[in-house]
């Protein structure tokens, strides 16, 4: 089993004592990024069995659905070229997204003569499950047109809340002394299902559901505007502003003449699974520009862009990872990287792949005959980090599809902000013998285990000295010297590690400590998984590490897992962590005491119906407007959900 480059879990070769627990609990896509999920329905004959293996009897059956596939889809998807994904990749897309693409998106001409029932049967054949209905998100519209959006200081405008990865806000009224007064003010049901975190700017909330980008009022949850994504998967959003110029009139000697009138325009930015980056007017949802940055059919953008000084920096990920286990697939040629675009126009400024070596044939082996080309991989599925002081952008990279030990995978990469030139790389893949010993002692495909699990965090140590901190799925946290080519200053083990972490998605920090969430949901440690650690950033010394409470899943008492497959958020003197048992737990930053426990895996009355919470994963907590915006149920098929929960002091 492993976590592919965009955050989706795949399963293979489960054989040890954890097999049942992991087969049940780990068939989940986790937010970043990215995190489309593979799921099956108990009533259907799925394309995959419960272990993630392809059911070829169903795939090749002479059923009506199979005939529909052959007559309407096979010509392209059995002979993919350009941006057309192969059939083997379609099974990793949510059924609802495939259904949208066939009924209202780019694929609708292919099925225009089919009935609704035939389209649904085709979706079931392709993805392995029946699509669920998506409620119209354009309900509960705000009574008045929203005021123009302008980014203000303190807004949480990106996944991590800043360009340096701190995930921190000091909110005077919300602290350890007032945490018990936090009450639910309102809830919102994401259309289709929760896809990623809320983003906040100037009294507005921006989020991505299944098939839609939605803008809400932060005060009441009413809908400002809705933008359909036409069957494309969008995970997370960034809000930024720039000076735009609009034609204006001025009076001259000969009458009216045209002049340019400057105005600040705020835009919502996002990437999708088709390799496009889109900018929308944050005030209205109107398109501003769209740019294609990658044409590989298996590439995708799972983390939202990072914006600095008028430039949009976009990480590239891939869905090719799980296909490395398909012996019928010719593997592999997708690569992660970084692309820089103009914020104003979307024009591409530069593009770099993390693997610089030329793609070419590789000799297949008896055990892995599908590996016929490479090197490939090194996806970036977490947000990029900007080091304005040194003029660099940092990317953490995932696995290579095969071990060639070429530069790029399992690394922190540093690129020049203006030119994209690679400044340095620090790799974290152990030598072959050490790697083999580690992998033989646990259930892992080994490629995923050593991937970097978090974004880079820039932590100041003094006015003149900084340190870079990054987490790895193998359960290690590293401190790097940004002024010495990323030289490793310290290494601290906080977890046993595993293909799902170890450490995943995002660290957090205040001025004194770096806070590290521990997943360990697939480590050989029994059912008690997950913890929270606080490190001294200068030395890496563990200041405290609190064991997670006994997991408490309200939907099941068996095989309940409490690992933290989620980024932490630091608010004043508290650390907020999300767990796979559906709970949001709040700890004292000073000593790790549990201050409060909120079960989010419940049904909540929402402004647009009923919001159902689930497992808390990905990037669940953002902060703004003296409120906490908690996403519950994102990217999980074990206990999925669609809840955005907004907590304020006394619910006011």
Buried (B, 14 or more C-beta within 10 A) or exposed (E): BBBBBBBBBBBBBBEEEBBEBBBBBBBBBBBBBBBBBBBBEEEBBBBBBBBBBBBEEBBEBEEEBBEBBEEBBEEBBEEBEEBEBBBBBBBBBBBBBBBBBBBEBEBBEBBEEBEEEBBBBBBBBBBBBBBBEBBEBBEBEBEEEBEBBBBEEBBBBBBBBBBBBBBBBBBEEBBBEBBEBBEBBBBBBBBBBBBBBBBBBBBBBBBBBBBBBBBBBBBBBBBBBBBBBBBBBBBBBBBBBBEBEEEEEEEEEEEEEEEEEEEEBBBBBBBBBBBBBBBBBBBBBEEBBEBEBBEBBBBBBBBBBBBBEEBBBBBBBBBBBBBBBBEEBBBBBBBBBBBBBBBBEBEBBBBBBBBBEEBEEBEBEEEBEBBBBBBBBBBBBBBBBBBEEBBBBBBBBBBBBBBBEBBBBBBBBBBBBEEBEBBBBBBBBBEEEEBEEBBEEBBBBBBBBBBBBBBBBBBBEEEEEBBBBBBBBBBBBBBBBBEEEBEBBBEBBBBBBBBBBBBBBBBBBBEEBBBBBBBBBBBEBEBBBBBBBBBBBBEBEBBBBBEBBEBBBBEEEEBBBBBBBBBBBBBBBBBBBBBBBBBBBBBBBBEBEEBBEBBBBBEBEBBBBEBBBBBBBBBBBBBBBEBBBBBBBBBBBBBBBBBBBBBBBEEE
